[in-house]
């Protein structure tokens, strides 16, 4: 998972978007939810989308889905080929929850 957080290079050192993992990153952007930055492509930056893993981590640190609904109401990410909002993020959240138990 750490490799996903740091970004991946594509062949010649081109950084790939940490959000969709599909396109070259155009820059590094600060998270709205915590002290973290992520590389993003133009489409993800325009959508205001952030890494699904990191949003789920911040939800966990906030106390879980019930406590996070207001703070993350405008959260956007990318999953299964489409941009998703908080409702969909919370349906995916349980897939990440076990990874956060030590934090």
C-alpha positions, 0 to 999 in steps of 0.5 A: 500500500505504501507504493500507492501512497507515494505514487508510481512511475510509469516506465520512464519515471513519469508519476502516475495519479495517486487517485485513479492510478490511470493517468500521468500526474500533473502536480501534487495537491494538499488534502482537504482532510489532513496533513497529506499530499497526493499526486493527481492527474488533471481530471482528478484535480478538477473533480477535487478527488483524493485517494480512496485509501487516504479518505478512508484512513481519515474517516477511521481516525475521525471515529468511523463512518457515523462520526465522519458524515459531516466532515467528509460530506464533500469528499470525492474519490475514484473507484471502479472507473468512476468518481464517487462521493461520500455515500459510495466511499462509505460502502467501500470503507469496510474493505480498508478498515482492517488495515487501520486497526494499528493506527 
